Amino acid sequence: MPEAPLVLLGLVVVAALAFDFINGFHDTANAIATCISTRALSIRNAIAMAAGLNFVGALVSTHVATTIGKEIVDPGFVTQVVILSALSGAIFWDLLTWHYGIPASSSHAIIGGIIGAVIASRGYGVLKWGGISKILAAIVISPVAGTLIAFLIMVGIFWAFRGFHPSPLNRGFRKMQILSAAFMAFSHGSNDAQKSMGVITMALVSYGAIHTFHIPVWVILSCAASMAFGTAAGGWRIIKTVGRDFVKLQPVHGFCAETSSAGVILTASALGIPISTTHVITSAILGVGLSQGRRKVNWDVGARIVWAWILTIPASAAASYIAYRLLAPALVRL
């Protein structure tokens, strides 16, 4: 028998799609901040391109969704209230960091949210620490990879085009940056949209609507559409932080940052690893900045970003823990 009426499952689905929408406008900067700051694309055209390719990227696989839905906790150990509390904590952290223009990770917010809500409900023992360890390792490895690859590509371009005047070089890379931004938008959809797919499927298994963990087609399409609509809504506060305040970018820098980030993200998506696209693109921007010298990086902005990275999982876990304590007494009566 299902553990709660259908209305509670409906609330979970609505909350998960709302999280995907918020993820879209919160993480719009991941794909398009650099091409807007270098004027490779107008804001309207960049957002439209990112929304369309986020949708397409979300359709390519479900490996990351399976990791989110099965490898943090067994769906049999969660309830609809636990999942709703996890989403509430993640949404709270996303909106808080969006308000202050801080490019925190929506991916890590939902991971922290699931951990916090599960602990509030069942304690530490039911968590799958092997899967969580894999995710935590990716938190460290993916930004390092983004920084290093972007730095090396940038140094390689400097060496290959060392005899060229900067103006025609930047004109050429402004056109190439449109392709790299498209590549980045596609990769963003391939990883980030799958988080809510995994959460909704976890809820369906927990409710008893499906008996084996597989991502239904309607879940894939609805999550892809929600993220695309959220991306279309924009997110200027974080676009400004990533694209203008952190490192002053030229088209060649944007091309390097986007290309290296997209490569790291697509690799993680293929391996089923839920990484932070925010961490990767920001680290790649740091890499291209460092290729020009330490003074080219705004370290005050960088410190704010790093603190957001460190705090995201524990803060969203704490918010979800509190959300469960508040929601459980009311919702279990449904």
PANU-144452 format. One line per field, with one value per residue (C-alpha): x, z, y; residue in one letter. Coordinates in Angstrom, 3 decimals. Layout:
residues N
px c(X / ...)
pz c(Z / ...)
py c(Y / ...)
code c(A / ...)
This chain:
residues 334
px c(0.000 / 1.244 / 2.440 / 0.556 / -2.237 / -1.575 / -1.712 / 1.539 / 3.289 / 1.915 / 3.457 / 6.820 / 6.619 / 5.644 / 8.466 / 11.000 / 9.951 / 10.089 / 13.634 / 14.532 / 13.074 / 15.036 / 18.126 / 17.660 / 17.632 / 20.140 / 22.617 / 21.972 / 25.317 / 27.076 / 26.481 / 26.218 / 27.920 / 31.191 / 29.685 / 27.537 / 30.462 / 32.572 / 29.595 / 29.759 / 25.970 / 23.229 / 21.545 / 18.309 / 20.001 / 22.325 / 19.462 / 17.351 / 20.247 / 21.007 / 17.352 / 17.029 / 20.287 / 19.623 / 16.444 / 18.244 / 21.113 / 18.674 / 17.411 / 20.722 / 21.016 / 19.766 / 23.015 / 23.233 / 19.545 / 20.151 / 23.044 / 20.895 / 17.926 / 19.704 / 23.252 / 22.679 / 19.945 / 17.800 / 14.360 / 12.786 / 14.087 / 12.556 / 9.037 / 7.353 / 7.831 / 11.580 / 11.844 / 9.701 / 11.877 / 15.042 / 13.654 / 12.564 / 16.060 / 17.683 / 15.249 / 15.841 / 19.620 / 19.309 / 17.088 / 19.269 / 22.467 / 20.692 / 19.487 / 23.066 / 24.444 / 26.624 / 27.166 / 26.568 / 25.837 / 22.228 / 23.566 / 25.213 / 22.161 / 19.892 / 22.538 / 22.838 / 19.068 / 18.606 / 21.292 / 19.792 / 16.213 / 17.220 / 19.201 / 16.198 / 13.953 / 16.059 / 19.489 / 22.940 / 22.779 / 20.641 / 22.825 / 24.981 / 28.404 / 30.033 / 27.868 / 28.216 / 32.018 / 32.041 / 30.069 / 32.305 / 35.394 / 33.908 / 33.446 / 37.221 / 38.320 / 35.991 / 36.986 / 40.665 / 40.204 / 38.338 / 41.052 / 43.945 / 42.436 / 41.380 / 44.819 / 46.590 / 44.314 / 44.787 / 48.579 / 48.507 / 46.507 / 48.850 / 51.777 / 50.107 / 48.941 / 51.810 / 52.512 / 48.915 / 47.514 / 44.885 / 42.075 / 41.654 / 42.327 / 39.471 / 37.158 / 37.793 / 37.319 / 34.115 / 32.536 / 34.048 / 32.763 / 29.177 / 29.924 / 31.674 / 28.752 / 26.345 / 28.548 / 28.488 / 24.683 / 24.206 / 26.541 / 24.800 / 21.478 / 23.077 / 24.056 / 21.927 / 18.453 / 18.924 / 18.969 / 15.198 / 14.638 / 16.341 / 14.388 / 10.986 / 11.777 / 12.868 / 9.475 / 7.636 / 9.469 / 8.865 / 5.158 / 4.821 / 3.839 / 6.727 / 8.439 / 11.915 / 14.104 / 13.810 / 13.212 / 9.786 / 9.658 / 7.250 / 9.712 / 12.565 / 10.508 / 8.980 / 12.345 / 14.015 / 11.224 / 11.302 / 15.028 / 14.691 / 11.943 / 14.018 / 17.008 / 14.841 / 13.890 / 17.535 / 19.523 / 21.322 / 22.743 / 24.906 / 25.684 / 27.243 / 29.294 / 30.664 / 31.055 / 32.242 / 33.243 / 35.477 / 37.820 / 37.710 / 37.230 / 37.987 / 36.427 / 39.480 / 39.196 / 35.488 / 36.118 / 38.733 / 36.603 / 33.479 / 35.225 / 37.153 / 34.086 / 31.845 / 34.408 / 34.625 / 30.823 / 30.057 / 32.666 / 31.016 / 27.562 / 28.726 / 30.086 / 26.871 / 28.587 / 26.492 / 28.954 / 28.477 / 28.487 / 28.791 / 32.028 / 33.458 / 32.794 / 33.900 / 37.092 / 37.716 / 37.351 / 39.889 / 42.198 / 42.111 / 42.578 / 45.644 / 47.154 / 47.428 / 48.800 / 47.333 / 46.457 / 43.857 / 41.660 / 39.344 / 40.259 / 37.566 / 34.871 / 36.749 / 36.685 / 32.901 / 32.491 / 34.732 / 32.817 / 29.574 / 31.119 / 32.168 / 28.861 / 26.385 / 26.067 / 26.024 / 23.764 / 21.212 / 21.393 / 20.656 / 17.787 / 16.288 / 16.698 / 14.729 / 12.174 / 11.539 / 11.034 / 8.494 / 6.723 / 6.540 / 4.042 / 1.652 / 2.015 / 1.864 / -1.777 / -2.633)
pz c(0.000 / -0.744 / 2.345 / 1.644 / -0.550 / -4.144 / -3.266 / -1.315 / -4.270 / -6.407 / -4.052 / -4.409 / -8.218 / -8.248 / -5.824 / -7.921 / -11.101 / -9.221 / -8.141 / -11.780 / -12.823 / -10.114 / -11.056 / -14.614 / -13.807 / -10.966 / -13.269 / -16.487 / -15.855 / -16.226 / -19.959 / -21.072 / -18.657 / -20.573 / -24.031 / -22.717 / -20.967 / -24.152 / -26.300 / -28.448 / -28.047 / -26.862 / -23.589 / -25.346 / -27.935 / -25.373 / -23.022 / -25.894 / -27.074 / -23.558 / -22.872 / -26.068 / -25.599 / -21.902 / -22.982 / -25.612 / -23.254 / -20.615 / -23.001 / -23.727 / -20.731 / -17.229 / -15.611 / -13.249 / -12.319 / -11.303 / -9.062 / -7.335 / -6.953 / -5.811 / -4.587 / -1.770 / -0.052 / -1.026 / -2.166 / 0.176 / 3.173 / 2.214 / 2.356 / 0.402 / 3.390 / 3.370 / -0.341 / -0.024 / 2.879 / 0.829 / -2.017 / 0.379 / 1.822 / -1.618 / -2.962 / 0.086 / -0.443 / -4.187 / -3.708 / -0.923 / -2.981 / -6.107 / -4.138 / -3.212 / -6.671 / -5.412 / -7.909 / -5.485 / -6.691 / -7.183 / -7.593 / -4.207 / -2.680 / -3.597 / -2.501 / 0.857 / 1.034 / 0.629 / 3.255 / 5.798 / 5.362 / 5.568 / 8.763 / 10.282 / 9.394 / 9.759 / 11.017 / 9.440 / 9.125 / 5.967 / 3.912 / 1.229 / 2.077 / -0.952 / -3.328 / -1.220 / -1.184 / -4.990 / -5.147 / -2.581 / -4.524 / -7.626 / -5.666 / -5.333 / -8.655 / -11.077 / -10.147 / -10.202 / -13.632 / -14.893 / -13.684 / -15.020 / -18.444 / -19.024 / -17.955 / -20.316 / -23.275 / -22.675 / -22.504 / -25.677 / -27.528 / -26.322 / -27.673 / -30.976 / -31.759 / -30.163 / -33.389 / -33.920 / -33.019 / -30.225 / -32.132 / -35.106 / -32.795 / -30.521 / -33.490 / -34.613 / -31.159 / -30.645 / -33.385 / -32.017 / -28.571 / -29.785 / -30.501 / -27.169 / -25.309 / -27.122 / -26.124 / -22.523 / -22.502 / -23.861 / -21.250 / -18.469 / -19.412 / -19.588 / -15.909 / -13.980 / -15.309 / -14.207 / -10.510 / -10.376 / -12.590 / -9.936 / -7.102 / -8.787 / -9.635 / -6.036 / -4.967 / -7.443 / -6.165 / -2.541 / -3.223 / -5.085 / -8.413 / -10.054 / -8.706 / -10.255 / -10.524 / -14.089 / -15.277 / -16.954 / -20.211 / -18.764 / -15.952 / -18.433 / -20.607 / -17.733 / -15.996 / -19.255 / -19.969 / -16.429 / -16.599 / -20.080 / -18.907 / -15.878 / -18.084 / -20.308 / -17.227 / -16.908 / -13.764 / -14.211 / -10.681 / -11.092 / -14.757 / -13.580 / -10.822 / -13.037 / -16.293 / -15.163 / -11.521 / -11.103 / -14.118 / -16.979 / -20.048 / -23.747 / -26.328 / -26.369 / -22.582 / -22.796 / -25.491 / -23.349 / -20.199 / -21.913 / -23.935 / -20.993 / -18.715 / -21.222 / -21.649 / -17.896 / -17.460 / -20.342 / -19.044 / -15.618 / -17.158 / -19.114 / -15.882 / -13.987 / -11.597 / -10.435 / -10.408 / -10.026 / -13.370 / -11.390 / -9.787 / -13.097 / -15.154 / -12.321 / -11.879 / -15.625 / -15.550 / -12.714 / -14.902 / -17.802 / -15.359 / -13.816 / -17.274 / -17.378 / -13.862 / -10.361 / -10.554 / -13.257 / -10.738 / -8.305 / -5.245 / -3.058 / -5.386 / -5.566 / -1.770 / -1.722 / -4.327 / -2.425 / 0.803 / -1.042 / -2.319 / 1.195 / 2.825 / 0.239 / 1.287 / 5.081 / 4.774 / 2.528 / 4.713 / 7.803 / 6.018 / 4.952 / 8.446 / 9.840 / 7.013 / 7.882 / 11.562 / 10.576 / 7.756 / 9.133 / 11.958 / 9.550 / 6.428 / 8.031 / 8.817 / 5.092)
py c(0.000 / 3.537 / 5.324 / 8.553 / 9.859 / 10.771 / 14.472 / 14.180 / 12.552 / 15.385 / 17.943 / 16.209 / 16.258 / 19.952 / 20.802 / 18.843 / 20.640 / 23.952 / 23.071 / 22.355 / 25.709 / 27.518 / 25.518 / 26.775 / 30.482 / 30.087 / 28.320 / 30.261 / 31.902 / 28.562 / 28.476 / 32.083 / 34.489 / 34.452 / 34.977 / 37.858 / 39.540 / 39.339 / 40.459 / 37.341 / 37.124 / 39.453 / 38.561 / 37.561 / 35.344 / 33.769 / 32.874 / 31.471 / 29.308 / 28.097 / 27.212 / 25.164 / 23.283 / 22.685 / 20.899 / 18.812 / 17.968 / 16.733 / 14.059 / 12.330 / 9.958 / 9.119 / 7.955 / 10.937 / 10.615 / 7.007 / 8.057 / 10.693 / 8.371 / 5.195 / 5.831 / 8.338 / 6.344 / 3.362 / 4.615 / 2.080 / 4.034 / 7.387 / 8.789 / 11.540 / 13.856 / 13.165 / 13.957 / 17.086 / 18.273 / 17.648 / 19.744 / 22.505 / 22.851 / 22.841 / 25.448 / 27.661 / 27.603 / 28.193 / 31.244 / 32.632 / 32.416 / 33.701 / 36.747 / 37.607 / 36.789 / 33.937 / 31.079 / 28.224 / 24.706 / 23.586 / 20.044 / 20.032 / 21.733 / 18.809 / 16.285 / 18.065 / 18.312 / 14.557 / 13.831 / 16.258 / 15.047 / 11.376 / 12.007 / 13.795 / 10.857 / 7.694 / 8.735 / 8.239 / 4.472 / 4.230 / 6.576 / 4.931 / 6.301 / 4.675 / 6.702 / 9.843 / 9.419 / 9.253 / 12.498 / 14.207 / 13.137 / 14.739 / 17.977 / 18.151 / 16.672 / 18.499 / 22.091 / 21.140 / 19.567 / 22.630 / 24.993 / 22.920 / 22.168 / 25.779 / 27.022 / 24.619 / 25.405 / 29.116 / 28.769 / 26.656 / 29.321 / 32.059 / 30.076 / 29.092 / 32.645 / 34.554 / 36.456 / 37.618 / 41.023 / 40.745 / 42.506 / 40.126 / 37.178 / 38.183 / 38.763 / 35.192 / 33.722 / 35.731 / 33.590 / 30.393 / 31.296 / 30.956 / 27.284 / 26.780 / 28.408 / 26.076 / 23.123 / 24.326 / 24.754 / 21.229 / 19.744 / 21.681 / 20.100 / 16.656 / 16.802 / 19.291 / 18.453 / 14.861 / 15.744 / 16.265 / 13.226 / 11.111 / 12.733 / 12.253 / 8.638 / 8.041 / 9.387 / 7.142 / 4.050 / 5.025 / 5.558 / 2.285 / 3.833 / 1.956 / -1.147 / -0.923 / 2.140 / 3.429 / 6.972 / 7.300 / 9.265 / 11.840 / 12.543 / 13.099 / 15.461 / 17.444 / 17.976 / 18.971 / 21.462 / 22.909 / 23.561 / 25.070 / 27.440 / 28.394 / 29.088 / 31.262 / 33.284 / 34.310 / 35.023 / 38.325 / 38.583 / 35.484 / 36.204 / 39.471 / 37.787 / 35.017 / 36.928 / 40.349 / 40.607 / 37.550 / 37.801 / 40.327 / 38.177 / 38.482 / 36.118 / 33.856 / 33.449 / 32.668 / 30.067 / 28.290 / 28.376 / 27.059 / 24.362 / 22.952 / 23.088 / 21.329 / 18.556 / 17.943 / 18.010 / 15.641 / 13.199 / 13.248 / 12.813 / 9.778 / 8.267 / 9.041 / 11.455 / 14.434 / 17.316 / 21.038 / 22.794 / 26.028 / 24.858 / 23.704 / 26.848 / 29.137 / 27.127 / 27.234 / 31.023 / 31.028 / 28.942 / 31.403 / 34.257 / 32.644 / 32.168 / 35.972 / 36.303 / 36.366 / 40.050 / 39.363 / 37.514 / 39.316 / 37.291 / 38.900 / 37.569 / 34.266 / 33.970 / 34.479 / 31.754 / 29.315 / 29.891 / 29.142 / 25.895 / 24.872 / 25.766 / 24.467 / 20.817 / 21.400 / 24.471 / 22.768 / 19.638 / 21.751 / 23.529 / 20.199 / 18.749 / 21.694 / 21.438 / 17.774 / 18.592 / 21.255 / 19.409 / 15.871 / 16.559 / 18.285 / 16.138 / 12.705 / 13.441 / 13.551)
code c(M / P / E / A / P / L / V / L / L / G / L / V / V / V / A / A / L / A / F / D / F / I / N / G / F / H / D / T / A / N / A / I / A / T / C / I / S / T / R / A / L / S / I / R / N / A / I / A / M / A / A / G / L / N / F / V / G / A / L / V / S / T / H / V / A / T / T / I / G / K / E / I / V / D / P / G / F / V / T / Q / V / V / I / L / S / A / L / S / G / A / I / F / W / D / L / L / T / W / H / Y / G / I / P / A / S / S / S / H / A / I / I / G / G / I / I / G / A / V / I / A / S / R / G / Y / G / V / L / K / W / G / G / I / S / K / I / L / A / A / I / V / I / S / P / V / A / G / T / L / I / A / F / L / I / M / V / G / I / F / W / A / F / R / G / F / H / P / S / P / L / N / R / G / F / R / K / M / Q / I / L / S / A / A / F / M / A / F / S / H / G / S / N / D / A / Q / K / S / M / G / V / I / T / M / A / L / V / S / Y / G / A / I / H / T / F / H / I / P / V / W / V / I / L / S / C / A / A / S / M / A / F / G / T / A / A / G / G / W / R / I / I / K / T / V / G / R / D / F / V / K / L / Q / P / V / H / G / F / C / A / E / T / S / S / A / G / V / I / L / T / A / S / A / L / G / I / P / I / S / T / T / H / V / I / T / S / A / I / L / G / V / G / L / S / Q / G / R / R / K / V / N / W / D / V / G / A / R / I / V / W / A / W / I / L / T / I / P / A / S / A / A / A / S / Y / I / A / Y / R / L / L / A / P / A / L / V / R / L)
